[in-house]
């Protein structure tokens, strides 16, 4: 009976675990609490959506694919040109039903 329940659980789900990545945006990368660190957007830095898109891009047999993602601000403090903000991207694929 345990084997049958396990088989049903395995065969009914194609979930992929979420992937999370943090980075910092700030004028002085040495002052960022996490790495990698990127420049302020007004100084040519890529911006949070561009970094998340890059982090959540995978290579498949059919080419590159951008996974769905959400960006959260984990912390932010003032200072220098744009302060220091830590972002976290969570990359995920919708579950199949």
Steps between C-alpha positions, in 0.01 A plus 500: 500500500783746583657433159176581315455831681859596427458417130188716476675791667798479266302461179246775569744788545750673273589778743838668472649651812521878511845651453588810703786742447587823685703798381568856604472834322709789630762755409785326684488123456729453801227640724235258370405234756466225231676425174478535209472877510381718212529872436213741555260510203575872444868402460424235238419208731260241356204550737321234702278364220793453260706317765204275587438424132867403460503287817182321395611419145570133438629312198282220366536276194271750322713802594488752781186538710421765761321345796226688679642706784416740776732756657487593867686775683671331794660810654573861414701778661588851391846619411699635208316534166235229520540338839557127534217265417502121519262329258400137472370336185296184526493310171224247444300318237126467524394156623355266240158351562 
